[in-house]
Amino acid sequence: MVFVDQTYITVARKTEAAYHEQKVTQLERMIKHLTDALAWEHQQHRARLLELETVEGHITTSPSSKTIQSDTKQPTLKAHPSSRQKWSQVRKHHRHHGATPALPKAG
């Protein structure tokens, strides 16, 4: 038979409440980060679509050529990797960063 006193139960409840609060806070931070990443990705997507529509408008209005010939420089977006690619690269870097090289055998 296991004996558990009231002190053990009180400490266990406090510990569980603190652990739960810490995990909820951590998950809330993760949700905020993912929400920000999603908003950024959506903004990039909309900007690329707008740029393509602008280019397409110039192509369809130019009857003689299928290329844009303009003296003004069109603003272009730099090709950014998606947030998924950025996170994959970070994980790969950290995974290999901690590896230690093999020592040569003394012969």
CORURWO-V375577 format. One record per helix or strand of 3 or more residues. SS is the DSSP state (hx for helix, st for strand). FROM is the first residue (numbers start at 1). TO is the last residue. Records with the same first field share a line. If there is no record, write none. Layout:
SS->FROM-TO + FROM-TO
This chain:
hx->6-61 + 83-97
